[in-house]
Amino acid sequence: MADKKLVIVESPAKAKTIEKYLGRTYKVVASLGHIRDLPKSQMGVDVDNDYEPKYISIRGKGDVIKSLKKDAKKASKIYLAADPDREGEAIAWHVSHILGLDPKAKNRVVFNEITKDAVKNAFKTPRGIDMDLVDAQQARRILDRLVGYSISPLLWKKVKKGLSAGRVQSVALKLIIDRENEIKNFTPEEYWSLDAEFQKGRSKKFSASFYGLKNKKQSLKNNEAVQKILGQVDKTKPFAVTNVVKKERKRFPSPPFTTSTLQQEANRKLGFRTRKTMMLAQQLYEGINLGGKLGTVGLITYMRTDSTRVSNVAKTETSHYLHEKYGEAYAAVKIRQGKLQEGAQDAHEAIRPTSTLRTPDSLTAVLDKDQMKLYRLIWSRFVASEMTPAIIDTVAVTLDQNGVTFRANGSQTKFEG
């Protein structure tokens, strides 16, 4: 391996896919996640010395570290290709530390999707380790330790042995308790609604709701107020239509998924728990063997993101797909001429399929049941997000008699989008 370049990633599955793309001059190995962390037996944070963390090698990672050092000595160049987020940046930083690399040296490679083009382009633009991202991860880790070590012993004493209190769950529990107290202290107020059916000649009946008196909004707080309104209406006389407002409204599609919206929708539509969703998404991201010349390909972009941004390359490919499948009227983005070139991969992109052309139906032979469900959810959401909005005609009608005002609202889809 004397002339080979060494690439270090987190997982063996990711390593296998990337090595295939890079070729024989590269060796890709896995760190199997983090290799250093705060010690479990003590706080590991020097609160009197600017909260300096004390890192040690994780128990059981000795052989991994030894192997990484051995490979690094033989390599002509070392690249750190952990995931493009805080955790990935921290893993790269810890690996650079144990290998004695300069964090400022251009050996950090990031890509948002594991496809041949994305990986090869990323290796053209390596950078130094982003210490802002590393510091963000360290701050979260230190807070985890400070909160856990401070509150957990109290839980053991007051509630039950073995319970833990985390940086997020402790605050979340406080918010839940505050909300529960608000509910308990809430004094319910009585209110009534009044609906009526109207019909003009032989036309279809429609419903309208009481709005107020003399076109001024008014609430009905009890049955007495309702009876008073009913007594004011002359049932032998028709209501007059005093105002009709017609508008055209656009209903835009939902944006592509972020981590949180994917977890919510997968739970709502598929019944998947958060852990299952992220496990399946990880499999789709790291690569699925499509067989033949294609081999293993990452099917979705990185699944830990809070961005809804989409690359121009993905927009253009999807625009072509929509033009061919549904016609120009349904594609939100006009087709661009020529192939768009992109530089370094942006780590902050939405969760989307790496290629719109890989439809769910085309992958039935290579995805298992749950993988297919999640991929179809991601693919459908992304493609819909790149389509034109639905156009809806709305109408609001105001009816009046003896100063009693009712309002009716209706809508009709003009263009489904």
C-alpha positions as a Markdown table, in Angstrom:
| # | Residue | x | y | z |
|---|---|---|---|---|
| 1 | Met | 0.0 | 0.0 | 0.0 |
| 2 | Ala | 3.1 | 2.3 | -0.2 |
| 3 | Asp | 1.7 | 4.4 | -3.0 |
| 4 | Lys | -2.0 | 4.2 | -1.9 |
| 5 | Lys | -4.0 | 7.1 | -0.5 |
| 6 | Leu | -5.8 | 6.3 | 2.8 |
| 7 | Val | -9.5 | 7.4 | 3.3 |
| 8 | Ile | -11.0 | 7.1 | 6.7 |
| 9 | Val | -14.9 | 7.0 | 7.1 |
| 10 | Glu | -17.2 | 5.8 | 9.9 |
| 11 | Ser | -18.8 | 2.6 | 8.7 |
| 12 | Pro | -17.6 | -0.5 | 6.7 |
| 13 | Ala | -20.7 | -0.2 | 4.4 |
| 14 | Lys | -19.7 | 3.4 | 3.5 |
| 15 | Ala | -16.1 | 2.4 | 3.1 |
| 16 | Lys | -17.0 | -0.4 | 0.7 |
| 17 | Thr | -19.1 | 1.8 | -1.6 |
| 18 | Ile | -16.5 | 4.7 | -1.6 |
| 19 | Glu | -13.6 | 2.4 | -2.4 |
| 20 | Lys | -15.4 | 1.1 | -5.4 |
| 21 | Tyr | -15.8 | 4.7 | -6.7 |
| 22 | Leu | -12.2 | 5.8 | -6.0 |
| 23 | Gly | -10.4 | 2.8 | -7.5 |
| 24 | Arg | -7.2 | 0.9 | -6.8 |
| 25 | Thr | -5.0 | 3.8 | -5.8 |
| 26 | Tyr | -7.1 | 4.3 | -2.6 |
| 27 | Lys | -7.7 | 2.3 | 0.5 |
| 28 | Val | -10.8 | 3.1 | 2.4 |
| 29 | Val | -11.1 | 2.0 | 6.0 |
| 30 | Ala | -13.7 | 2.5 | 8.8 |
| 31 | Ser | -13.2 | 4.0 | 12.3 |
| 32 | Leu | -16.4 | 2.3 | 13.4 |
| 33 | Gly | -17.8 | 5.6 | 14.7 |
| 34 | His | -16.1 | 7.7 | 17.4 |
| 35 | Ile | -12.7 | 6.5 | 18.7 |
| 36 | Arg | -12.3 | 9.0 | 21.6 |
| 37 | Asp | -14.8 | 10.3 | 24.2 |
| 38 | Leu | -15.0 | 11.6 | 27.7 |
| 39 | Pro | -14.3 | 8.9 | 30.4 |
| 40 | Lys | -17.3 | 7.1 | 31.8 |
| 41 | Ser | -15.9 | 6.8 | 35.3 |
| 42 | Gln | -15.6 | 10.6 | 36.0 |
| 43 | Met | -16.9 | 14.0 | 34.8 |
| 44 | Gly | -14.1 | 14.4 | 32.3 |
| 45 | Val | -14.6 | 18.2 | 32.2 |
| 46 | Asp | -12.3 | 20.6 | 34.0 |
| 47 | Val | -14.9 | 23.3 | 35.0 |
| 48 | Asp | -12.1 | 25.4 | 36.6 |
| 49 | Asn | -10.0 | 25.4 | 33.4 |
| 50 | Asp | -12.4 | 26.9 | 30.9 |
| 51 | Tyr | -14.4 | 23.7 | 30.8 |
| 52 | Glu | -11.5 | 21.8 | 29.2 |
| 53 | Pro | -12.6 | 18.3 | 28.1 |
| 54 | Lys | -10.4 | 15.3 | 28.9 |
| 55 | Tyr | -10.6 | 12.7 | 26.1 |
| 56 | Ile | -9.6 | 9.1 | 26.3 |
| 57 | Ser | -9.7 | 6.3 | 23.7 |
| 58 | Ile | -13.0 | 4.5 | 23.8 |
| 59 | Arg | -12.8 | 1.0 | 25.4 |
| 60 | Gly | -12.7 | -1.7 | 22.8 |
| 61 | Lys | -11.3 | 0.6 | 20.1 |
| 62 | Gly | -7.7 | -0.2 | 20.7 |
| 63 | Asp | -7.4 | -2.5 | 17.7 |
| 64 | Val | -9.1 | 0.0 | 15.4 |
| 65 | Ile | -6.8 | 2.8 | 16.5 |
| 66 | Lys | -3.7 | 0.5 | 16.1 |
| 67 | Ser | -4.9 | -0.5 | 12.6 |
| 68 | Leu | -5.5 | 3.1 | 11.6 |
| 69 | Lys | -2.0 | 4.1 | 12.7 |
| 70 | Lys | -0.5 | 1.2 | 10.8 |
| 71 | Asp | -2.4 | 2.1 | 7.6 |
| 72 | Ala | -1.5 | 5.8 | 8.0 |
| 73 | Lys | 2.2 | 5.1 | 8.1 |
| 74 | Lys | 2.1 | 3.3 | 4.7 |
| 75 | Ala | -0.2 | 5.9 | 3.0 |
| 76 | Ser | 1.0 | 8.5 | 0.6 |
| 77 | Lys | -1.9 | 10.8 | 1.6 |
| 78 | Ile | -4.6 | 10.6 | 4.2 |
| 79 | Tyr | -8.2 | 11.8 | 3.7 |
| 80 | Leu | -10.8 | 12.1 | 6.5 |
| 81 | Ala | -14.3 | 11.5 | 4.9 |
| 82 | Ala | -16.6 | 11.2 | 7.9 |
| 83 | Asp | -20.2 | 12.5 | 7.6 |
| 84 | Pro | -20.8 | 16.2 | 6.8 |
| 85 | Asp | -22.2 | 17.2 | 10.2 |
| 86 | Arg | -21.0 | 18.1 | 13.7 |
| 87 | Glu | -20.4 | 14.4 | 14.7 |
| 88 | Gly | -18.6 | 13.7 | 11.5 |
| 89 | Glu | -16.4 | 16.7 | 11.9 |
| 90 | Ala | -15.6 | 15.7 | 15.5 |
| 91 | Ile | -14.7 | 12.1 | 14.4 |
| 92 | Ala | -12.4 | 13.5 | 11.7 |
| 93 | Trp | -10.8 | 15.8 | 14.3 |
| 94 | His | -10.2 | 13.0 | 16.8 |
| 95 | Val | -8.8 | 10.7 | 14.1 |
| 96 | Ser | -6.4 | 13.5 | 13.0 |
| 97 | His | -5.3 | 13.9 | 16.6 |
| 98 | Ile | -4.4 | 10.2 | 17.1 |
| 99 | Leu | -2.6 | 10.2 | 13.7 |
| 100 | Gly | -0.7 | 13.4 | 14.4 |
| 101 | Leu | -2.2 | 15.2 | 11.5 |
| 102 | Asp | -2.4 | 19.0 | 11.2 |
| 103 | Pro | -6.2 | 20.0 | 11.5 |
| 104 | Lys | -5.5 | 22.9 | 9.1 |
| 105 | Ala | -4.1 | 20.6 | 6.4 |
| 106 | Lys | -6.4 | 19.9 | 3.4 |
| 107 | Asn | -7.3 | 16.4 | 4.2 |
| 108 | Arg | -11.0 | 16.7 | 5.1 |
| 109 | Val | -13.4 | 15.6 | 2.4 |
| 110 | Val | -17.2 | 16.0 | 2.6 |
| 111 | Phe | -20.0 | 14.9 | 0.4 |
| 112 | Asn | -23.8 | 15.1 | 0.8 |
| 113 | Glu | -24.5 | 11.9 | -1.2 |
| 114 | Ile | -22.6 | 8.7 | -1.8 |
| 115 | Thr | -22.7 | 8.6 | -5.6 |
| 116 | Lys | -19.7 | 8.4 | -8.0 |
| 117 | Asp | -19.9 | 12.0 | -9.2 |
| 118 | Ala | -20.4 | 13.4 | -5.7 |
| 119 | Val | -17.5 | 11.5 | -4.1 |
| 120 | Lys | -15.1 | 12.2 | -7.0 |
| 121 | Asn | -15.9 | 15.9 | -7.0 |
| 122 | Ala | -15.4 | 16.1 | -3.2 |
| 123 | Phe | -11.9 | 14.7 | -3.5 |
| 124 | Lys | -11.0 | 17.5 | -5.9 |
| 125 | Thr | -11.7 | 20.1 | -3.1 |
| 126 | Pro | -10.4 | 18.9 | 0.2 |
| 127 | Arg | -10.3 | 21.4 | 3.1 |
| 128 | Gly | -9.1 | 21.7 | 6.6 |
| 129 | Ile | -11.1 | 20.5 | 9.6 |
| 130 | Asp | -13.9 | 23.0 | 10.5 |
| 131 | Met | -13.2 | 23.8 | 14.1 |
| 132 | Asp | -16.4 | 25.7 | 14.5 |
| 133 | Leu | -18.3 | 22.5 | 13.8 |
| 134 | Val | -16.0 | 20.6 | 16.1 |
| 135 | Asp | -16.5 | 23.1 | 18.9 |
| 136 | Ala | -20.2 | 22.9 | 18.4 |
| 137 | Gln | -20.1 | 19.1 | 18.9 |
| 138 | Gln | -17.8 | 19.5 | 21.9 |
| 139 | Ala | -20.1 | 22.0 | 23.5 |
| 140 | Arg | -23.1 | 19.6 | 23.2 |
| 141 | Arg | -21.0 | 16.7 | 24.5 |
| 142 | Ile | -19.8 | 18.7 | 27.5 |
| 143 | Leu | -23.3 | 20.0 | 28.3 |
| 144 | Asp | -24.5 | 16.3 | 28.2 |
| 145 | Arg | -21.9 | 15.4 | 30.7 |
| 146 | Leu | -22.4 | 18.4 | 33.0 |
| 147 | Val | -26.2 | 18.0 | 33.1 |
| 148 | Gly | -26.1 | 14.2 | 33.4 |
| 149 | Tyr | -23.5 | 14.2 | 36.2 |
| 150 | Ser | -25.3 | 16.9 | 38.1 |
| 151 | Ile | -28.9 | 15.7 | 37.9 |
| 152 | Ser | -28.7 | 11.9 | 37.5 |
| 153 | Pro | -27.5 | 11.3 | 41.1 |
| 154 | Leu | -30.5 | 13.3 | 42.3 |
| 155 | Leu | -32.8 | 11.1 | 40.3 |
| 156 | Trp | -31.2 | 8.0 | 41.8 |
| 157 | Lys | -31.8 | 9.4 | 45.3 |
| 158 | Lys | -35.4 | 10.7 | 44.8 |
| 159 | Val | -36.9 | 8.5 | 42.1 |
| 160 | Lys | -35.1 | 5.3 | 41.0 |
| 161 | Lys | -31.6 | 3.9 | 40.6 |
| 162 | Gly | -30.2 | 3.8 | 37.1 |
| 163 | Leu | -32.2 | 6.7 | 35.7 |
| 164 | Ser | -30.3 | 9.3 | 33.6 |
| 165 | Ala | -31.0 | 13.0 | 32.9 |
| 166 | Gly | -29.8 | 14.4 | 29.6 |
| 167 | Arg | -29.2 | 17.8 | 28.1 |
| 168 | Val | -32.3 | 17.6 | 25.9 |
| 169 | Gln | -34.7 | 15.4 | 27.8 |
| 170 | Ser | -34.4 | 17.4 | 31.0 |
| 171 | Val | -35.5 | 20.6 | 29.3 |
| 172 | Ala | -38.2 | 18.8 | 27.3 |
| 173 | Leu | -39.6 | 17.4 | 30.6 |
| 174 | Lys | -39.7 | 20.9 | 32.1 |
| 175 | Leu | -41.6 | 22.1 | 29.0 |
| 176 | Ile | -44.1 | 19.2 | 29.3 |
| 177 | Ile | -44.6 | 20.0 | 33.0 |
| 178 | Asp | -45.1 | 23.7 | 32.3 |
| 179 | Arg | -47.7 | 22.8 | 29.6 |
| 180 | Glu | -49.5 | 20.4 | 31.9 |
| 181 | Asn | -49.8 | 23.0 | 34.6 |
| 182 | Glu | -51.2 | 25.5 | 32.1 |
| 183 | Ile | -53.8 | 22.9 | 31.1 |
| 184 | Lys | -54.7 | 22.2 | 34.8 |
| 185 | Asn | -55.0 | 25.9 | 35.5 |
| 186 | Phe | -57.1 | 26.7 | 32.4 |
| 187 | Thr | -60.7 | 27.8 | 33.1 |
| 188 | Pro | -62.9 | 26.5 | 30.2 |
| 189 | Glu | -65.2 | 29.0 | 28.6 |
| 190 | Glu | -68.6 | 28.1 | 27.1 |
| 191 | Tyr | -69.1 | 29.0 | 23.4 |
| 192 | Trp | -71.7 | 28.1 | 20.8 |
| 193 | Ser | -71.7 | 27.9 | 17.0 |
| 194 | Leu | -74.7 | 28.5 | 14.8 |
| 195 | Asp | -74.8 | 26.9 | 11.3 |
| 196 | Ala | -77.6 | 27.1 | 8.8 |
| 197 | Glu | -78.5 | 25.6 | 5.4 |
| 198 | Phe | -79.3 | 27.9 | 2.5 |
| 199 | Gln | -80.7 | 27.3 | -1.0 |
| 200 | Lys | -81.4 | 29.5 | -4.0 |
| 201 | Gly | -84.2 | 28.1 | -6.1 |
| 202 | Arg | -83.5 | 24.5 | -7.1 |
| 203 | Ser | -79.7 | 24.9 | -6.7 |
| 204 | Lys | -77.7 | 22.8 | -4.4 |
| 205 | Lys | -77.9 | 23.5 | -0.7 |
| 206 | Phe | -74.9 | 25.0 | 1.0 |
| 207 | Ser | -74.0 | 25.7 | 4.7 |
| 208 | Ala | -73.1 | 29.0 | 6.3 |
| 209 | Ser | -72.0 | 29.9 | 9.8 |
| 210 | Phe | -73.2 | 32.8 | 12.0 |
| 211 | Tyr | -70.7 | 35.6 | 11.7 |
| 212 | Gly | -72.1 | 38.5 | 13.7 |
| 213 | Leu | -74.6 | 41.4 | 13.8 |
| 214 | Lys | -74.6 | 44.0 | 11.1 |
| 215 | Asn | -71.5 | 42.5 | 9.6 |
| 216 | Lys | -69.5 | 42.9 | 12.8 |
| 217 | Lys | -68.1 | 39.7 | 14.3 |
| 218 | Gln | -69.7 | 38.5 | 17.5 |
| 219 | Ser | -69.3 | 35.3 | 19.6 |
| 220 | Leu | -72.1 | 33.3 | 21.1 |
| 221 | Lys | -71.2 | 32.5 | 24.7 |
| 222 | Asn | -74.4 | 30.7 | 25.7 |
| 223 | Asn | -77.7 | 29.3 | 24.6 |
| 224 | Glu | -79.5 | 32.5 | 25.6 |
| 225 | Ala | -77.4 | 34.4 | 23.0 |
| 226 | Val | -78.2 | 31.8 | 20.3 |
| 227 | Gln | -81.9 | 32.0 | 21.0 |
| 228 | Lys | -81.8 | 35.8 | 20.8 |
| 229 | Ile | -80.2 | 35.5 | 17.3 |
| 230 | Leu | -82.8 | 33.0 | 16.2 |
| 231 | Gly | -85.5 | 35.2 | 17.4 |
| 232 | Gln | -84.2 | 38.1 | 15.3 |
| 233 | Val | -84.4 | 36.0 | 12.1 |
| 234 | Asp | -87.6 | 36.1 | 10.1 |
| 235 | Lys | -88.0 | 32.5 | 8.8 |
| 236 | Thr | -90.6 | 33.7 | 6.2 |
| 237 | Lys | -88.2 | 36.1 | 4.5 |
| 238 | Pro | -85.1 | 35.3 | 2.4 |
| 239 | Phe | -81.6 | 36.3 | 3.3 |
| 240 | Ala | -79.9 | 38.8 | 1.0 |
| 241 | Val | -76.5 | 38.2 | -0.5 |
| 242 | Thr | -74.7 | 41.4 | 0.4 |
| 243 | Asn | -71.2 | 40.5 | -0.7 |
| 244 | Val | -69.3 | 38.0 | -2.8 |
| 245 | Val | -65.5 | 37.8 | -2.8 |
| 246 | Lys | -63.8 | 35.6 | -5.4 |
| 247 | Lys | -60.1 | 34.9 | -5.2 |
| 248 | Glu | -57.5 | 32.6 | -6.8 |
| 249 | Arg | -55.3 | 30.9 | -4.2 |
| 250 | Lys | -52.1 | 28.9 | -4.7 |
| 251 | Arg | -51.4 | 25.9 | -2.5 |
| 252 | Phe | -47.7 | 25.2 | -2.6 |
| 253 | Pro | -46.3 | 21.7 | -2.1 |
| 254 | Ser | -44.4 | 20.9 | 1.1 |
| 255 | Pro | -40.7 | 21.3 | 1.0 |
| 256 | Pro | -38.4 | 18.3 | 0.8 |
| 257 | Phe | -37.7 | 16.5 | 4.1 |
| 258 | Thr | -35.4 | 17.6 | 6.9 |
| 259 | Thr | -34.4 | 15.1 | 9.6 |
| 260 | Ser | -37.3 | 16.2 | 11.9 |
| 261 | Thr | -40.0 | 16.3 | 9.2 |
| 262 | Leu | -38.9 | 12.9 | 7.9 |
| 263 | Gln | -39.2 | 11.4 | 11.3 |
| 264 | Gln | -42.6 | 12.9 | 11.9 |
| 265 | Glu | -44.0 | 11.8 | 8.5 |
| 266 | Ala | -42.5 | 8.3 | 8.7 |
| 267 | Asn | -44.2 | 7.9 | 12.1 |
| 268 | Arg | -47.5 | 9.4 | 10.9 |
| 269 | Lys | -47.8 | 7.6 | 7.6 |
| 270 | Leu | -45.7 | 4.4 | 8.1 |
| 271 | Gly | -45.9 | 3.9 | 11.8 |
| 272 | Phe | -42.1 | 3.9 | 12.1 |
| 273 | Arg | -40.3 | 4.9 | 15.3 |
| 274 | Thr | -37.5 | 7.5 | 15.1 |
| 275 | Arg | -34.8 | 4.9 | 15.5 |
| 276 | Lys | -36.2 | 2.7 | 12.7 |
| 277 | Thr | -36.5 | 5.6 | 10.4 |
| 278 | Met | -32.9 | 6.7 | 10.9 |
| 279 | Met | -31.6 | 3.1 | 10.6 |
| 280 | Leu | -33.4 | 2.7 | 7.2 |
| 281 | Ala | -32.3 | 6.1 | 6.1 |
| 282 | Gln | -28.7 | 5.3 | 7.0 |
| 283 | Gln | -28.9 | 2.1 | 4.8 |
| 284 | Leu | -30.3 | 4.1 | 1.9 |
| 285 | Tyr | -27.6 | 6.7 | 2.3 |
| 286 | Glu | -24.6 | 4.4 | 2.6 |
| 287 | Gly | -25.6 | 2.4 | -0.4 |
| 288 | Ile | -27.8 | -0.4 | -1.8 |
| 289 | Asn | -26.4 | -3.0 | -4.3 |
| 290 | Leu | -28.3 | -2.4 | -7.5 |
| 291 | Gly | -26.6 | -5.3 | -9.2 |
| 292 | Gly | -24.8 | -5.4 | -12.6 |
| 293 | Lys | -22.4 | -2.5 | -13.6 |
| 294 | Leu | -24.1 | -0.1 | -11.2 |
| 295 | Gly | -23.1 | -2.0 | -8.1 |
| 296 | Thr | -23.6 | -0.3 | -4.7 |
| 297 | Val | -25.1 | 3.2 | -4.9 |
| 298 | Gly | -26.3 | 5.6 | -2.3 |
| 299 | Leu | -30.0 | 6.2 | -2.9 |
| 300 | Ile | -30.6 | 9.3 | -0.8 |
| 301 | Thr | -28.6 | 12.3 | 0.4 |
| 302 | Tyr | -27.3 | 12.6 | 4.0 |
| 303 | Met | -30.2 | 12.2 | 6.4 |
| 304 | Arg | -29.1 | 14.5 | 9.3 |
| 305 | Thr | -30.0 | 18.0 | 8.1 |
| 306 | Asp | -32.2 | 20.9 | 9.0 |
| 307 | Ser | -32.0 | 22.5 | 5.5 |
| 308 | Thr | -34.6 | 22.3 | 2.7 |
| 309 | Arg | -32.1 | 23.6 | 0.1 |
| 310 | Val | -31.8 | 21.6 | -3.1 |
| 311 | Ser | -28.8 | 21.6 | -5.5 |
| 312 | Asn | -29.2 | 23.0 | -9.0 |
| 313 | Val | -28.2 | 19.6 | -10.5 |
| 314 | Ala | -31.0 | 17.9 | -8.6 |
| 315 | Lys | -33.5 | 20.6 | -9.6 |
| 316 | Thr | -32.6 | 20.3 | -13.3 |
| 317 | Glu | -32.8 | 16.5 | -13.4 |
| 318 | Thr | -36.2 | 16.6 | -11.7 |
| 319 | Ser | -37.4 | 19.3 | -14.1 |
| 320 | His | -36.5 | 17.0 | -17.0 |
| 321 | Tyr | -38.3 | 14.1 | -15.4 |
| 322 | Leu | -41.5 | 16.2 | -14.7 |
| 323 | His | -41.5 | 17.6 | -18.3 |
| 324 | Glu | -41.4 | 14.1 | -19.8 |
| 325 | Lys | -43.8 | 12.5 | -17.3 |
| 326 | Tyr | -46.4 | 15.2 | -16.8 |
| 327 | Gly | -45.7 | 18.1 | -19.1 |
| 328 | Glu | -44.3 | 21.6 | -18.8 |
| 329 | Ala | -47.3 | 22.9 | -16.8 |
| 330 | Tyr | -46.4 | 20.7 | -13.8 |
| 331 | Ala | -42.7 | 21.5 | -13.5 |
| 332 | Ala | -41.8 | 24.4 | -11.2 |
| 333 | Val | -38.3 | 24.8 | -12.7 |
| 334 | Lys | -37.7 | 25.4 | -16.4 |
| 335 | Ile | -35.2 | 23.1 | -18.1 |
| 336 | Arg | -31.7 | 24.4 | -18.2 |
| 337 | Gln | -29.5 | 23.8 | -21.2 |
| 338 | Gly | -26.2 | 22.0 | -20.7 |
| 339 | Lys | -24.8 | 20.1 | -17.7 |
| 340 | Leu | -24.5 | 22.1 | -14.5 |
| 341 | Gln | -21.1 | 21.8 | -12.8 |
| 342 | Glu | -20.9 | 22.1 | -9.0 |
| 343 | Gly | -17.8 | 22.6 | -6.8 |
| 344 | Ala | -17.6 | 21.4 | -3.3 |
| 345 | Gln | -20.6 | 19.6 | -1.9 |
| 346 | Asp | -22.8 | 21.6 | 0.4 |
| 347 | Ala | -23.4 | 19.8 | 3.6 |
| 348 | His | -26.7 | 21.6 | 4.2 |
| 349 | Glu | -29.1 | 20.1 | 1.7 |
| 350 | Ala | -32.5 | 18.5 | 2.1 |
| 351 | Ile | -33.1 | 14.8 | 2.2 |
| 352 | Arg | -33.8 | 13.7 | -1.3 |
| 353 | Pro | -33.2 | 10.9 | -3.8 |
| 354 | Thr | -29.7 | 11.1 | -5.3 |
| 355 | Ser | -31.4 | 10.6 | -8.7 |
| 356 | Thr | -35.1 | 11.3 | -9.4 |
| 357 | Leu | -34.8 | 8.8 | -12.3 |
| 358 | Arg | -34.5 | 6.0 | -9.8 |
| 359 | Thr | -38.2 | 5.7 | -9.2 |
| 360 | Pro | -39.5 | 3.5 | -6.3 |
| 361 | Asp | -41.0 | 1.1 | -8.8 |
| 362 | Ser | -37.6 | 0.6 | -10.5 |
| 363 | Leu | -36.1 | -0.5 | -7.2 |
| 364 | Thr | -38.6 | -3.1 | -6.1 |
| 365 | Ala | -36.1 | -6.0 | -6.7 |
| 366 | Val | -33.3 | -4.5 | -4.6 |
| 367 | Leu | -35.1 | -2.9 | -1.6 |
| 368 | Asp | -36.8 | -4.7 | 1.2 |
| 369 | Lys | -40.3 | -3.9 | 2.3 |
| 370 | Asp | -39.4 | -1.2 | 4.9 |
| 371 | Gln | -36.6 | 0.3 | 2.8 |
| 372 | Met | -39.1 | 0.7 | -0.1 |
| 373 | Lys | -41.7 | 2.4 | 2.1 |
| 374 | Leu | -39.2 | 5.0 | 3.3 |
| 375 | Tyr | -37.6 | 5.5 | -0.1 |
| 376 | Arg | -41.0 | 6.0 | -1.7 |
| 377 | Leu | -41.9 | 8.5 | 1.0 |
| 378 | Ile | -38.7 | 10.5 | 0.4 |
| 379 | Trp | -38.9 | 10.3 | -3.4 |
| 380 | Ser | -42.5 | 11.3 | -3.6 |
| 381 | Arg | -42.1 | 14.2 | -1.2 |
| 382 | Phe | -39.1 | 15.6 | -3.1 |
| 383 | Val | -40.6 | 15.2 | -6.6 |
| 384 | Ala | -43.8 | 16.9 | -5.4 |
| 385 | Ser | -41.8 | 19.8 | -3.9 |
| 386 | Glu | -40.4 | 20.5 | -7.4 |
| 387 | Met | -43.9 | 20.7 | -9.0 |
| 388 | Thr | -46.0 | 23.8 | -9.6 |
| 389 | Pro | -48.5 | 24.8 | -7.0 |
| 390 | Ala | -52.2 | 23.9 | -7.1 |
| 391 | Ile | -54.5 | 26.7 | -8.2 |
| 392 | Ile | -57.7 | 27.0 | -6.2 |
| 393 | Asp | -60.7 | 29.2 | -6.9 |
| 394 | Thr | -62.2 | 30.4 | -3.6 |
| 395 | Val | -65.5 | 32.2 | -2.9 |
| 396 | Ala | -66.7 | 33.9 | 0.3 |
| 397 | Val | -70.4 | 34.9 | 0.4 |
| 398 | Thr | -72.0 | 37.2 | 3.0 |
| 399 | Leu | -75.7 | 36.8 | 3.7 |
| 400 | Asp | -77.8 | 39.2 | 5.8 |
| 401 | Gln | -81.3 | 39.5 | 7.2 |
| 402 | Asn | -82.5 | 41.9 | 9.9 |
| 403 | Gly | -78.9 | 42.7 | 10.8 |
| 404 | Val | -78.0 | 39.0 | 11.3 |
| 405 | Thr | -74.9 | 38.1 | 9.2 |
| 406 | Phe | -73.9 | 34.6 | 8.0 |
| 407 | Arg | -70.9 | 33.7 | 6.0 |
| 408 | Ala | -70.2 | 30.8 | 3.6 |
| 409 | Asn | -66.9 | 29.8 | 2.1 |
| 410 | Gly | -66.3 | 27.5 | -0.8 |
| 411 | Ser | -63.4 | 26.4 | -3.0 |
| 412 | Gln | -62.8 | 24.5 | -6.2 |
| 413 | Thr | -59.5 | 23.2 | -7.6 |
| 414 | Lys | -58.7 | 24.9 | -10.9 |
| 415 | Phe | -55.3 | 23.2 | -11.5 |
| 416 | Glu | -54.2 | 20.3 | -9.4 |
| 417 | Gly | -50.4 | 21.1 | -9.6 |
